Amino acid sequence: MNVLYVCVHNAGRSQMAEAITNHLAKDRGLDAHAKSAGTVGGKQLNRQAVAVLDEIGISLADHEPKFLTPEMVAEADQIISMGCGVDAEACPTKFLLTEDWELDDPAGQPLETVRVIRDQIIGRVKVLLDQVEVAP
């Protein structure tokens, strides 16, 4: 299963979801892979998002914001948007059939808030991967 996480800037939520999915899928021995992209693209990763993943042993060191491409969409078995609170005009749910996780944006948030967002992502990814494990 190929999952594509999409948000506006691809600097926080979608990057965390990609890294968490790939980490947990590998730990479980699942054939599940994640990518992430943004409809606008950011200039750099959210430092708070990098920090809260480092706290749980998941690195974003090799990650950078990426623009959404038609090829990414075509390769995805499931597309999940992360919430559109930042820029409703650039919201991916306007033009992609997606599941929207409606997560708060970590941009400008204190570390404690970003930890909550991280933990929400972990919970949702675990549910997603549970579905992969029981799929025929």
C-alpha positions in Angstrom: 0.0 0.0 0.0 1.3 3.4 -1.0 0.0 6.4 1.1 0.4 10.0 0.1 0.0 12.6 2.8 -0.8 16.0 1.3 -1.0 19.4 2.9 -0.3 23.0 1.8 3.4 23.5 2.8 4.7 20.0 3.4 6.7 21.3 6.3 5.1 19.8 9.4 2.1 17.5 9.6 2.5 15.6 6.3 6.2 15.2 6.9 5.6 13.8 10.3 2.9 11.4 8.9 5.2 10.2 6.2 8.1 9.5 8.6 5.9 7.9 11.2 4.1 5.7 8.7 7.4 4.4 7.2 8.9 3.8 10.6 5.9 1.9 12.0 5.3 -0.1 8.8 9.0 -1.2 8.9 8.7 -2.1 12.6 5.6 -4.2 11.8 7.1 -5.8 8.6 4.3 -4.4 6.5 4.3 -3.6 2.8 3.2 0.0 3.3 5.1 3.0 2.2 4.4 6.7 2.6 5.3 9.9 0.7 4.3 13.5 1.4 3.9 16.6 -0.6 2.4 20.1 -0.5 0.2 22.0 -2.9 2.3 25.2 -2.4 5.4 23.9 -0.7 7.4 25.3 2.1 10.9 26.6 2.2 12.1 24.4 5.1 10.7 21.9 7.6 9.0 23.1 10.7 11.7 22.9 13.4 9.2 21.9 16.1 8.0 19.0 14.0 11.6 17.8 13.5 12.2 18.2 17.3 9.2 16.2 18.4 10.0 13.3 16.1 13.6 13.3 17.3 12.2 12.8 20.8 10.7 9.5 19.7 13.7 8.4 17.6 12.4 9.2 14.2 14.6 11.5 12.0 13.5 14.0 9.4 17.2 14.7 8.6 16.9 13.7 4.9 13.5 15.3 4.4 12.6 18.6 2.7 9.4 20.1 1.5 8.2 18.7 -1.9 5.6 19.9 -4.4 2.7 17.6 -5.2 3.0 16.0 -8.6 0.5 14.1 -10.8 2.9 11.1 -10.6 2.7 11.0 -6.8 -1.1 11.0 -7.0 -1.1 8.2 -9.6 1.2 6.0 -7.5 -0.9 6.4 -4.3 -3.4 3.8 -3.1 -4.7 6.2 -0.5 -4.4 10.0 -0.3 -4.8 11.7 3.1 -4.9 15.5 3.5 -3.8 16.8 6.9 -6.2 19.7 7.3 -6.6 23.0 5.6 -6.4 25.6 8.3 -3.4 27.3 6.8 -4.4 28.3 3.3 -7.9 27.2 2.3 -7.3 28.3 -1.3 -4.4 25.9 -1.6 -6.2 23.1 0.3 -5.6 19.7 -1.5 -9.1 18.5 -0.8 -10.4 21.0 -3.3 -9.1 19.0 -6.2 -8.1 15.5 -4.8 -10.5 12.9 -3.5 -9.0 12.4 0.0 -9.6 11.5 3.5 -8.9 14.6 5.6 -7.5 14.2 9.1 -8.2 17.8 10.0 -5.1 18.3 12.2 -4.1 21.6 13.6 -1.1 23.2 11.8 2.1 23.1 13.9 3.4 26.3 12.4 4.1 28.8 15.1 2.9 26.5 17.8 4.8 25.7 21.1 6.5 22.4 21.4 3.8 21.1 23.7 1.1 21.6 21.0 3.3 20.1 18.3 3.7 17.0 20.6 -0.1 16.7 20.7 -0.3 16.9 16.9 2.5 14.3 16.6 0.6 11.9 19.0 -2.6 12.4 17.0 -0.8 11.5 13.8 0.7 8.4 15.5 -2.7 7.3 16.6 -4.2 7.7 13.1 -1.2 6.0 11.4 -1.6 3.0 13.8 -5.2 2.7 12.8 -4.3 2.9 9.1 -1.6 0.3 9.5 -4.0 -2.0 11.4 -6.2 -2.0 8.3 -3.2 -2.9 6.2 -2.4 -5.9 8.5 -5.9 -7.3 8.2 -6.3 -6.7 4.4 -6.4 -9.9 2.3 
